[in-house]
Amino acid sequence: MSMGFLVDEKSPVIWRGLMVMSAMEKLLRQVAWDAVDYLVVDTPPGTGDTHLSLVQNLPLAGVVLVTTPQAAALEVARRGAIMFQRLKVPIIGLVQNMNTIVCPKCQHSVSLHGNGTEALASELGIDLLQDIPLDTAITETTDHGKPIVIALPNSSQAYAYKKLAEKVVAFLQK
């Protein structure tokens, strides 16, 4: 379920942490869910009210940190990781997002921002789970409302997401 179902599509969601947690509380406790294998909560990067409220109010099985390898983004991911470690929330791993681009003609892969994500994972002692490329097919399928794993399930782009999901599931089943 997306927050987009709760507000008009052209309206901004301008909520403080308390409002976010109220919506999460309703979503988790007042929705008649069928059997759920996994619930993924996508939050903005950082260490704000939302993150702390989630940790305090939900039994989190783990977190996946997503970052690009630029210095500012890595610092936000580092602080998030340290916060979750201090709060005793397992860190499943780190995902490097939008660092590589693959030439559509020759399939050569180019790193746009270096390997700072690998260095951060090593520094924190956590796994680098996956590199999700910056790719037009991912953008186009998402913009049309179909994730790449549905729209092009046998593509290399879908494979990256499937490998990520497999690693997360393996961690959670330990």
N, C-alpha and C positions, 0 to 999 in steps of 0.2 A: 504494500500500500504506500502511496506517496502523499506527501502533504498537499500536492496539487489537487487531490480529491476533496480536500477540506476547505479550500478557498477558491475564489474566482481565479481563473488562469492568468488574468492580467493584473491581479492585485499582488503587491509585495507581501511577504510574510514578515511582519515587523514584530517579533516576539522577544521578550526577555526570557531568561533561563527558566523562571517559574512557569511561564506560559507554555514553553516547550515541554517541560516535565508534566504539566497538566494534560497536554495532548498525548504524551507518551503513556501516561497513567490510563487515560481513557482507551487508548489503542490496545494496551496490554491487558487491561482488566475488565473492559466493558464490551469488547468485541467477541462474538461467539466464533472462536477459531475452531477449525477442524484440526486434526492432528498436524503439528508443525514440526518438521525435522530441524530446521534452523531458522532463526530470525536474525536478519542482518539490519543493523541500525547504522545508517550513514550520517555521520556528523561532520560539521565543518572542522578544519584543522584547529589545533590549539588545546588549551587547558582551561576552558571557561566553565561557566555554570552548568551548561548542558552535560559536559563530560563528568563533572563531579557528581551531579545529581543522578546520572545513569549508574555510576559506580555505587552510590549510596543506596539506590532504590531497586536495583536489579541484580540478580545473581549472574554476572557476566562470565561466560566460559572462556572468553579471551577477546583480544582486540587485534585488528590488522591495521597497521599504520601505512598510509599511502602518501608518497611524496614525490616531488620532482627533485633532481639532484642539484639545484641551485642553492647557494649558501643560506639564503633567508628561509627557504622552504625546509631545508635540512635542520636548521635550528629549531623551527617550530616542531618538526617531527621528533627531534631529540628531547625537547621539553615534554612533549606528550608521552614519550616512552618512559622518561624518568618519573613522571607523575603516575603512570599506570604501574610501574615497578614499585613505587613507594606505597601505592594503595593495594598492592598484592593482587593485581589483575594480570593474569597470564598474557604475555605478548606472543601472539601466534607468529608474527613476523612482519616484515617490511615489504612493501610493493613499490617498485620504481615505476612511475607513471610518466608518459610522454617524453621520454629521453631519447628513444631511438626512432628513426624514420627509415622506412624501407623504400628504395627506389622502385616505382611500379614497373619500370622497363627492365632493369637488370637484376632486381631483387637484392642489391647491395644494401647492407644495413649500416647506418651512420649514427653515431652517438652525438647528440646535440649539446649535452652539458657535462660530459665527463662521467666519472665513476664515484661521485661523492656518496651515493646511496649505498654502494658496497662498503665503503669505508665506515659509514655510520652503523650499518648492520654489524660489522666486525667490532667496532668500538663498544656497542651496546651488548654484544654477545647474543644477538638474535639472528634468525634466518632471513636472508633476502629471498622472498618467496617467488617473485616473478617480475619480469620487465614487461610492462604493457606499452606497446608502441604508440606513437602519434601516427594515426593512420586515417586516411580519408574514408575507408570502408566502415570503420568503427563509427566515425562521425555521421556519415550518411545514413547508416542503418538505425542508429540511435535517434537521429533527427526524425526518422519516419516511424518511430515508435516500436521498432523491433531490435532487440539486442543482437549483436553480431552472432552470438551462439545459436540464435533462432534463424536469423536471416541467411547466414552463410556458415552453417554448422561444421563444415569440413575445411574451413579456411585456416590459415596459420594464425590469423588474428583471434578466431574463436578458440583455437588450441591454447593460446596464452591464457585466456580466461578459464578454460577447463582445467589446465594444469594448476592454476591458482586455487580453484575450488577443490581439487583433489588434495592439495597440500593442507588446506584449511580443515577439510573433513578428516584427514588423517590425524592432524593435531588434536582435534576435538574428540576423536574416538580412542585416544590413548588412555 
